[in-house]
Amino acid sequence: MSPTQVIVIVLVLVIVAVLAVAARLLSRRRALRSRFGPEYDRVVAEQDSRSAAERELRDRERRHAELTLTPLSPESRARYSEAWEELQVRFIDSPGETVGDADALVTRLIEEQGYPTGDFSDQIAHLSVEHARTLTNYRDAHDIHLRNSRGEASTEELRQAVVHYRALFADLLGEEPAGHHTPEQRHHPDHDATSR
């Protein structure tokens, strides 16, 4: 082989290797984007670089894999659904207290499934692996809950907090809680016929 042929072969091998690495990185990026949804963009915006953000997300996946998550029993699922329904009914009379109860109920549900519930940012990181699409709602609800504890949240914000909590709650349950419909809708005979 001539030196020119050797150089061409080496260059081709280098180009193929670079393309393979680029394809692998692109594939991993797509997988992370698909898994984390809007959380991917949020972490990229918070980090110094895209590669640092992707390392953070892969680290979240690793820590999540170390958890022992427990699926809810049908009885537990029904108990949580009933508790949510009661919570929504109480909102009319005591919206501020209900937001605190919603936060506590969601935290109990998270804990029962095996997620850590100590530090809020750790909790968010663990939840982001399987529930990333509802984390913005959860963050917003939690922020309103904290503002409410300081007496700074309006009734409309409290209502929005309950709606936000319900999004994560439904995601964790794997279904909408029974309290998703108003009491009038649940007890109206035509509701079942029109909702099909």
C-alpha positions in Angstrom: 0.0 0.0 0.0 1.2 3.4 -0.8 1.5 6.1 1.9 -1.5 8.0 0.3 -3.7 4.9 0.5 -2.8 4.5 4.2 -3.6 8.1 4.9 -6.9 7.9 3.1 -7.8 4.7 5.0 -6.9 6.3 8.3 -8.9 9.4 7.5 -11.9 7.3 6.5 -11.6 5.4 9.8 -11.4 8.6 11.8 -14.4 10.1 10.0 -16.4 6.9 10.6 -15.4 7.0 14.3 -16.4 10.6 14.7 -19.7 10.0 13.0 -20.4 7.0 15.2 -19.6 9.0 18.4 -21.8 11.9 17.1 -24.6 9.5 16.3 -24.4 8.0 19.8 -24.4 11.4 21.5 -27.4 12.5 19.4 -29.2 9.2 20.2 -28.5 9.7 24.0 -29.7 13.3 23.7 -32.9 12.3 22.0 -33.5 9.6 24.7 -33.0 12.1 27.5 -35.3 14.7 25.8 -38.0 12.0 25.3 -37.8 10.8 28.8 -37.5 14.2 30.6 -39.6 16.3 28.3 -39.8 19.9 29.6 -37.5 19.0 32.5 -34.7 18.5 29.9 -35.0 22.1 28.8 -35.2 23.4 32.3 -32.0 21.6 33.4 -30.2 22.7 30.3 -31.1 26.3 31.1 -29.9 25.9 34.7 -26.6 24.3 33.9 -23.4 25.8 32.4 -23.5 23.6 29.4 -25.7 21.0 27.6 -23.2 18.2 28.5 -23.4 19.2 32.2 -27.2 19.1 32.1 -27.2 15.7 30.4 -24.7 14.4 33.0 -27.2 15.7 35.7 -30.1 13.9 34.0 -28.2 10.7 33.6 -27.2 10.9 37.3 -30.9 11.3 38.1 -31.6 8.1 36.2 -28.9 6.3 38.1 -30.2 7.5 41.5 -33.7 6.7 40.5 -32.7 3.1 39.5 -31.4 2.6 43.1 -34.9 3.3 44.6 -37.2 0.5 45.5 -40.5 1.8 44.1 -43.7 0.1 45.1 -46.9 0.1 43.0 -50.0 1.0 44.8 -52.6 -1.7 45.6 -56.1 -1.2 44.3 -57.2 -0.5 47.9 -54.6 2.2 48.4 -55.4 3.7 45.0 -59.1 3.9 45.9 -58.2 5.4 49.4 -56.1 8.1 47.8 -58.8 8.8 45.2 -61.4 9.2 47.9 -59.1 11.4 49.9 -58.6 13.7 46.9 -62.4 13.9 46.3 -62.9 15.0 50.0 -60.1 17.5 49.7 -61.7 19.2 46.6 -65.0 19.4 48.4 -63.4 21.1 51.4 -61.7 23.7 49.1 -64.9 25.8 49.0 -65.0 26.4 52.7 -61.2 26.6 53.5 -59.0 27.1 50.4 -55.8 27.9 52.3 -56.0 24.9 54.5 -56.9 22.6 51.6 -53.8 23.6 49.7 -51.7 22.5 52.7 -53.7 19.3 52.8 -53.1 18.7 49.1 -49.4 19.2 49.6 -49.4 16.7 52.5 -51.6 14.2 50.5 -49.3 14.3 47.5 -46.2 13.9 49.7 -47.8 10.8 51.4 -48.5 9.3 48.0 -45.0 10.0 46.8 -43.6 8.5 50.0 -45.8 5.4 49.8 -44.6 4.7 46.3 -41.0 4.7 47.6 -39.7 8.2 46.6 -37.7 10.2 49.1 -39.6 13.1 50.5 -37.1 15.0 52.6 -35.5 17.7 50.5 -37.8 19.2 47.9 -35.1 19.5 45.2 -34.1 15.8 45.7 -37.7 14.8 45.5 -38.1 16.7 42.2 -35.0 15.1 40.8 -36.2 11.6 41.7 -39.7 12.3 40.4 -38.4 13.8 37.1 -37.3 10.4 35.8 -40.9 9.0 35.5 -43.1 12.1 36.1 -41.2 14.9 34.3 -44.2 16.2 32.4 -46.1 17.2 35.6 -43.2 18.6 37.5 -43.8 22.2 36.4 -47.3 21.9 37.9 -45.8 20.4 41.1 -43.2 23.2 41.4 -45.9 25.9 40.9 -48.3 24.3 43.4 -45.5 24.0 46.0 -44.5 27.6 45.5 -48.1 28.7 46.0 -48.3 26.5 49.1 -45.2 28.2 50.5 -46.6 31.7 49.7 -49.9 30.7 51.3 -48.1 29.7 54.5 -46.8 33.3 54.5 -50.3 34.7 53.8 -49.3 35.9 50.3 -51.5 33.8 48.0 -54.9 34.8 46.5 -57.9 32.5 46.4 -57.4 32.1 42.6 -53.8 31.1 43.2 -54.9 28.6 45.8 -57.4 27.1 43.3 -54.6 26.9 40.7 -52.4 25.1 43.3 -55.0 22.4 43.8 -55.3 22.0 40.0 -51.5 21.7 39.8 -51.3 19.2 42.6 -54.0 17.2 40.9 -51.9 16.9 37.7 -49.0 15.2 39.6 -51.5 13.3 41.8 -53.2 11.8 38.7 -49.8 11.0 37.2 -48.7 9.2 40.3 -52.0 7.3 40.6 -52.0 6.5 36.9 -55.5 7.8 36.6 -57.6 10.8 37.3 -58.8 10.8 40.9 -62.5 10.4 41.4 -62.7 14.1 42.4 -61.8 15.2 38.9 -65.5 16.0 38.2 -67.6 18.3 40.2 -70.1 16.7 42.6 -73.0 17.8 40.3 -71.4 16.0 37.4 -70.8 12.8 39.4 -74.4 12.6 40.6 -76.2 13.7 37.4 -77.6 10.7 35.5 -77.0 12.3 32.1 -73.3 12.8 32.9 -72.4 9.1 32.4 -74.1 9.0 29.0 -72.5 12.2 27.7 -69.0 11.4 28.9 -68.8 8.3 26.8 
